[in-house]
Every structure is written in structure tokens, then in C-alpha cells.
Amino acid sequence: MTAVLTCRIDYTIDPRKAGEFARYAAAWPPIIERCGGRLVGYFLPGDGANNQAMALLDFASLAEYEAFRGRLAADEDAKATKAEADANGCVLVESRTFFRRA
């Protein structure tokens, strides 16, 4: 797949629950791959703000991303992973931005 679209997911996390977020991030790679996304990686806080994290996913097109989101919504592991994060409160805010390659 030649990626023409990168989705950046920005997370504001509860820094007191960084371990829970790390487990959340570790659960996603097989789910993302199974649902048709290509995970570049999850990035946890390092130097600087301790409440910011990010994930990067590549897609060949916006249509491919939309199909991925549909499969993700139906995936039982995805639902369980999201529900666990909602219950433990490790993710406070999540937003997406799309970038095209220069």
C-alpha cells in the first residue's frame, strides 16, 4: 500500500493513568491491522508535556479510512478496548487530523 493519507490521533491523557494508557495503546496494533489500517506507531509522553500522546495510521485513501472505521465499529476487541479506556479514564480527549504526503 502506498500511503497518501496519514491520520494523526492526538490524545490528552490523565498522567496519573499513564500505565493504563500504555496498555490501551498496546492492545490496538492487532485490531488496527485486522481492520485494514497500517499502524505507524503509538507515541507516549517523553520530555515535555506528560499528558499528550499520539498515534499515526496510514491509509491509501479517505475511502479506505472510512471502510476501516466501519470495520472497527463492528470489531468486538475494539469495542472492549474502548470501553476499558472509557471506564478507567486514561483518555480525557481524543481528536483526529489527516495529513497528505508532501
Secondary structure, 3 states (H helix, E strand, C coil): CCCCEEEEEEEEECHHHHHHHHHHHHHHHHHHHHCCCEEEEEECCCCCCCCEEEEEEEECCHHHHHHHHHHHHHCHHHHHHHHHHHHHCCEEEEEEEEEECC
